Amino acid sequence: MIASARNLLDTIRLLPGYDPFATAGECWFDEDSAQLACDFFPELLQHVEGDAAGKPFILEPWEQAIIANLFGWKRKDAEGREVRRYRECLIYVPRKQGKTPLASGIGLYVFFCDEEAGQQDFIAASTREQAGHIFRHCKAMVLKQPALAKRCRIYGGTAPGGQSRSIVRERDGSFLRVIAADAGGQHGQNPHLILVDELHTQESRELIDTLRTGMGSLNRKQPLIVYITTADYERESICNEIYEHACRVRDGVYPDPSFLPCIWEAKLEDDWKDPAVWARANPNLGVSVSEEYLAREFRAAVEEPARLNELLRLHLNIITRARTRFIDPEAWRRSAGEVNLAELIGRECYGGLDLSSKYDLTAWVLTFPWEGGVYKVLPRFWIPSKAAKDAERKHGVPYSAWERGGYVTITPGASVDYSAVEAQIVADASTYQLQGVAYDPWNANATRSRLEEAGITTIEFTQSLKNYNEPTKEFQRLIGETLLHHGNHSVLTWNAENVEVYTDASGNIRPVKPEEGSFNKVDGIQAAVMGLSRAMLANPGNVYDTEEVKFL
């Protein structure tokens, strides 16, 4: 036994801010059931990867608290049967806490130890690949334990697109199966257990709602759904909805005795540089995540504002905005370097073209690979006279001064003459070794055709996360390591001060304009990232170095 009954009574109170006795009502804590569940892990399960591979799965105190509460509390149902108290559970912890092995153990305990025939148990996630992480652990844990392996058969699991991955008990038709939001179709009619991995990556509520509604059958006496996740972004989502409900239950605002909130988090107002804050949010600090690692990551984030929000979310479980400042002004200044126009002549370069609107700022940026891993950028901008005057009068944007300095071309009238932009691109192609132009296809068909007629290669670059993710991260790295030389170009620097980065739940990023104040332009940064994407494709050894990568 890993803990005495007396210790378990103390252990179940370890969930932050939650008192399981406060709303217990007629529910009771069955110490023997809790002990049985806790003992299942070290006695029948082994870790399957890393330094702990092959060692018994000994639960940490915070994990004991979850398991003991989840399987120790009982109630009587309407028919007088003794069943589990909890029907839903949110396990809300930062990354690197060992969520996947813990969820795998929960799935195997229910599958092998619940006295429920014909179980329909599901491992659910936004993609089959994500759901496969838990299944891979389940499969390996079973295969390492003959007492479990002889009681089931395992199907699939060798490839994401192969046979349906499932663990099956054929004597009664029970199964534990992978299911994903991107698979489509029916998601089961009568689930007994649902493990939802990385709830924050669910882009819609369809899969979760379908599975939850399937748990209403009277044929299932104690169905259970367990959500495992780190924090989501500040947005409307099924993850934030369930998290908010869990917080109300934890805080006693909403008395739901059937919901178990297991929440480890810091608060936005906390000092994120304080190791005590790290310890409060990371229950496995010193076990699966090191203080040295967190210290290194947060030190690096001081100069990378976009990275800081991601670290707050992933490592302190703080809900943050999906849009954050992209470039630290001091890092941008340090990376200015020198851009000598005479030295650029005849050099290989890659172009990014953001035509934007005829009535707005247009950007054409050339990116030159240089010695020592450096990239030099040469930006060119156009804006119509009317838009320039309006921005100067209403918002103080100094377009006239920038024009006098040669940083922007102000064209007559209310719209940019694209023929002037095209003429400059053609001239640049004769001055430099232009290898191609990545362009945003919006409103660019005619320009693309004329450039192609002039013998210039064009490559469509839609404004998708998939296209932007890797070059945006590389752009950020180059600035941080002072390898992106821009010569402190006035308009490009203004763009750099304005630009934000949007991050999706999977960590993919792209530069975006601030939501407020459309006069804060970012076109030059977007064009620079587009040009960098082409330069990355041409340099061996980077993530784009494959014929399979296509822009979408």
N, C-alpha and C positions, 0 to 999 in steps of 0.2 A: 504494500500500500504506500502511495506517495505522500499521503497526508492523513492524519487521524480525523475522525468525525469532528472532534472538537476544533481542530485546525480549519476544517472546511467551513465551519460556521463563521470563523473569522475571515476566511478567504473570500466568501461570497460578498463581503462588504468592500472589496477592493476596487470595484468599478467606480471610476471618478464621478463624484456628485450624485450617485444613484443609491437609494436605499431600497433593496428588494422587499423589505418588510413593510414599507410605508403603504403600499397598495395591495398587499397580499390578500386581504379579506379572508375568504375561506380556503385559500391555497395554503399548502404546507411544504416545508422543506424536508425531503426524504434523503437523509444523509447516506444511506446505503446506495441509493441510485446515483447520487452524485459521485460517490467513491468508485463505483463500478465504471462510470464513464471516464473519470480521471485516470484510473488504472489501465484502461484499455490502451492508452497512448504509449506508456513506456513498456508495457508487457507484450503488446502485439504489433507495435509500429516502430519502424526505424527511419531515421533521416535518409534521404536518397541523394543528396548532392553536397558539395563543398567539404569542408573539414569535418563536418558532423556526419557525413555519409557512413552508414552502417552502425551508427550508435543509436541506442534506445531514444525514443522521442519523450524526453523528460519535460513536462510542462513547466514553463516559468510561472511565477505567482499570478501574473495578470492573465495568463492563459488558463490557469486553474480556475480563476474567478469566473471566466466566461463559461467554461465547460461545466463547472459545478452548478452555477445558476441555471444554465440552459437545460441540463438534464436532471437536476436535483429537485427542482420545484414541481409540485403536483397539484392537481385539482380534480374535482368530479365533474364529468360532463352531464348533459341533460338526461342521459340514460343511466347515470350512476356509475359509469366506468371511470377508473383511475387513469388519468391522462396527463400529459405534460402541461404545465401552466403556460409556457411561452409558445406562441405560434409564429412570432416574427422576432428577428434579432438583427441589429445593426452593429457590425464590428468595424469601427471607424478609427483607423490608425494610420500614421504616416508610412511611407515606403521603408523597406528594408527591415520590417518587424517580424517577418516570417508568416505573413498572412496566408500564403499559398499552402505551406505544409499544415497549418492549423485548420484551414478550410477542408483540406483533403482528409485529415483525421476525423473531422466532424462528419463528412460524407460517408466515410467507411464505418464509423461507429453506428450511425443510423442504419446503414445498409445491412450490416451483419448482426446488430444487437437489438434493433427494434422488433418486437413481436408483431409484425405486420406483413401479411402475405400479399404478393403481387405488387410490391412497391414500384412506383414510378418516380424515380429520383433523378433530378436533372442538375447538371452543372451548366449554368447559363452565363453568357457574356455577350459583349457587343459583336464579337467575331468568333469564328471557330478556333482561330489561332489562340485568342485570349482564353477561351474556355478550356482549350487543350492544356494550358499550364497546370491547372488543378488535376485534370485527368492523368497527365503524365506522372504526377506525384502519387496519385491513387494507385495507378497501375504498378509502379515500382515498389510501393509499400506492400501491396498484396503479394507480389512475386517474391519479396524477401521473407515472407512469413508463410510457411507451408500450411499452418492451421487455417489461414484465410484462403490461400490459393486453391486448396482442395475443395472449397465450398462454392466456387464460382468459375466462370469462364470469362476470358477477356477477349474482346473483339476490337480490331482496328488499333489506332494509336500510333501507326508508323508514319503517317503523312497527313497533313491538314486536309487534303482533298480525298483521302482514301475512304475505306469502309467506316461506317458509323462507329465512333469510339464509345464503347460501353463495357460495363462489367455486369454480368448476368448470372443470376441464380436460377438455374433452369427448373429446379424441383417445384418452385412456386411462381415462376414467371417474373420475379423481381429484377429490376435493372437500375443501374446508375449510368446515365447517358449524357454526353455532351450535346448542348443545344446552343444556338447563337442567333442573335437578332438579324444577322445578314443572311441567314439560311432561308428565310421565308417559310410559308406553309404553316401547318398546324403545329402547335408546341405542346401537345399532350393534353389529355382531357381530365386526368384525375391524379395530379401529383401528390406524392407523400412528402418529399423533400425537394427543396429548390435551393441551390447554392448560387448566388449571383456574384460573380467575380468582377471587381473594378466597376462598381455601379456607376461611377462618375463618367464612364465612357459611353454609356447608353445615350445615344443621340435623340431617341424618342422613348416614349413610355409604352409602346405597343407590346413588346415582349414581356415586360414586367406585369402589365395589366392582364395580359392573356394568361400568364402563369398564376397570378394571384386569384383571378376569378375561378380558375380550375380547382382551387383548394377548398371550394365551398361544399364539396360532396359529403353527404352523411356517411358514405362508405369509408371515409378516412377519419379515424377517431382522434389523431393527433398530428395533423400536417404541420410542417415547419418550413419557413423560408428564412434564410440567413443571407444578409447583404454584407459583402466585404468590400471596403473601398477606402481610398484616401479622399481628401476634400475635392470638391468640384470648384468651378469658377462661380463668380457672382452672376447668376443667370437663373431663368426658370428651367428647372430640370427635375426629372424623377428622383435623382440623387439628392438634390437640395430639399425637395419636398419630404422625403423620408427622413433626412437628417433633421429638419426642423421639427418633425413630429417626435423624433427620438429625443431631441432637446427638451421639448415640452413634457415628455414623460419623465425624463431624468430630473427635471427641475420641479416636478410635482404640479405643473400647471394643468396637465391633462392626465387624469388617472387612467392609464391603460395597463391593467395587470398582465396582459398577454404579450406585451412588447418589451423586449430586453435591450436597453441602450448601453452599448459598450463603447464609450467615446473618449479618446485621448487626443487632446488638442491644446495648442496655445491660443492666446487671444491677440487680435491685431494690435492692441495697445501694449503688449508685452515687449520687453527688450529682447529682440531676436538674437542678439549677440551674447546673451547670458546663458551659460551652460545649465543653470537651474531650469530655465525655460525649455531647453532641449530635453532635459530629463523628464519634465512633466508631460511633454507631448510624445515622447518616445519610450514606451514601456520596456523595450528591448535594448535600450542604450547600454553598451558594454557587452552585449550578447551577440546580436546580429548586426548592429550598427555601432560604429566607434565614435567616440567624442572627437578624436583626431580628424576623422573624415568630415564631420559636421563643421568643425572649426575651419578646416581648409575651404570647404564649400562656401561658408558664409563670409570668410575673408575675401574670397574672389568676387562675391556678389556686391561688395561695397562699391566697386567701380563698374558694375554691370546691372543697371536698374531693371532691365527686362528679366535678367536671370534671378534677381532677388525675389520677385513675385512668385516665380516658379518654385524656388526653394522654400519660401514660406508655405506654399500650398503642399508641396510634396513631403517636406521634412518636419513641418510644424502643424500641418493639418489646418491651416488658416485659409478660409475662403477668400480668394483675391479676384481682382478684375482680370478678365481675359485680355484687356488692352492695357499696356503699360508703356512707359517711356522706353524707347529702344536704345538710344545712344547717350552715354554719359558725356556731357560737354567737355569735361576735362580730358577724358580719354580721346575724344575727337581732336582736341587741340594738340595733344601730344603726338598724334599720328599724322599731323599735317604734312611733314616732310617737305620735299621740294619737287615741283613739277616744272621742269625746264622744257619749254615747247620745242626748242631746237633739238634736244636730245630725243624727242619722240618721233621725229621724222624718219620714215622708213621702218619703224618698229611694228611688230605684230600687235594687233589689238582686236578687241571684241566690243560690239556696240549694243547698247540697250536703248530702245526708243519708246518713250511714253508720250504719245500724241495728245493725250487728255482730250479736252474739248477745244474747238476752234476759238472759244471765247475765254480760254483759261491758259495757264502756264503749260508750255510744252517743253519736254526735256529730252536731250540726246546726249548720252554719256559714253565715252570711249574708255575701255579698261585695258591697260597695258601690263602684261606680265613682265616682271623685272627680276634682276638678280637678287639672290638672298631671300626668295619667297615674298618679295615686295610686289604690290600692284600699284600702279599709278593711274589716276583717273583724270580725264579731261572732259568736263561738263560744258554743255552749251544749252542756253535757254532762250525761249521766245515767249512773248506775251503781247496781246493786242493793246493798243494805246488806251482804249476806253477802260479795259480791265485794270491796267496799270494805274491810271489816274484814280479810279474808284478805290482801289486798294490803298493807294497812298493817302487819299483824302480821308477815308473812313477808318483805316486801321494803321496808318503810319508805316506801311511797308515801303522802303526807300527805293522803288524801282528806278526813279530818275537818276539817283546817285549810282546805282548799280550799272545803269546803262553807260554813264560817263566813264565808269571804271572798266567797261568792256565785259561785264559779267552776264549781261542779258541783252537781247535784242528786242526793242519795242517796235512792233510793226504798226503801220498806220491803220486806223479804222477800228471796227468792233470785233474783228476776228483775225486769227493768224492765217497768213497765206502759207499753206502747206508746201507750196512749190519752193519757198525760200528754205524751208527745213530740208526738203529733198535735195536741193542744190548743195546745201552744206554737207550732207551725207555723201553725195557723189564726190565733192571736193576732198573730203576727208579720206575717201577710199583711194584717191589718187596720191594723197600725201603720206598715208600710213598703209601698212599691210592689213587692211580690214578683212577679218576672217568670216564675218557674218553679222547680221543684225537681229537680235531678239526683239520682237515687237509685240505689244498688246494689240490683239486683233480688233478691239473695239474701235470702230470708225476709221480703220486703217487700210481697207481693201484697195483703194485707189493708190495710196502711197506705196503699198507693198508692190503693186503691179508695176509702177513706174521705176521703183528701185530694182526690181528683177529685170526690167528691160535695159537698165543701165549696167547689168552684169553683177549686181550685188546680191549675195545670198541672204535671204530672209528666213527667219525661224519663228513661227508663231509661239508666243509665250502667254498663255491665258493666266489670269490672276488667281490661280488656285493655290491652296496650301501645298499640294504635292509638288508643284513647280517651284514655289518660293522657299520651302522649308530648308533644304540643304544650303543653297547659296546665301540665304539670310543668316543662318548660323555661322557660315564661313565669313561673311561680311562683318559680323559682330566679333568674331575671333581676330580677324585681321586688324580691326581698330584697337582691340584690347592689347595686341602685341605690337602696336605701332607699325604695322606692315601695309596699311592702306594709306598711300600718300595722295593727298588731295590739294595741297598747297593753300589750304584755308580759303578756298574759293567762296566768295561772300554768299552767293545764292545757294550753293550746295550746303554750306554751313548752316544757313537759315533752315533749309529743308531738314538737316540733321537734328536741329533743335526741336523741330515740330513733330518728327515722325514718332509714331507709336508702333508697338508690335502686338499683333493679335496671336494668341496661343489657343489651340484647341485642346480638348481633353486628353489627347494622345501626345501632347508636347510638340506638335507641328506648329511652325510660326510663319508669319509673313508681315512685312511692313504695311502700315495703314495710316491714313490721315486721322487726326484727332476728330472725335465726334462733334465737338463744338468749335465753331469758328472756321468756316470753309476757306477763309483767306489764308490759313496756315497751310501752305503747300508742302508736299513731300515728293513731288514727281521726280526730282533728281535722284533721290535715294532709291526709289523704285527702279528707275532706269539703270542706276549703277549696279544694283543687285542682279538685274536681268543680264547686263553685260558680263558680270562676274560669273553667272551661271554658264555662259558659253566658254569662258576661259577655264573654268573647272572641268568642263567636258574635254577640253583639249589637253589637259595635264594629266598624265598617268598617275594612278595611286590614290585618286580621290573617289568618293562614293558615286560620282556620276560616270566613272570610267567604265562604261559598259554599253554595248550596243542595244541592250534591252531597255534602257531608260529612254522614255519618249515624253515630250511635253504634251500635256493634255489641254 
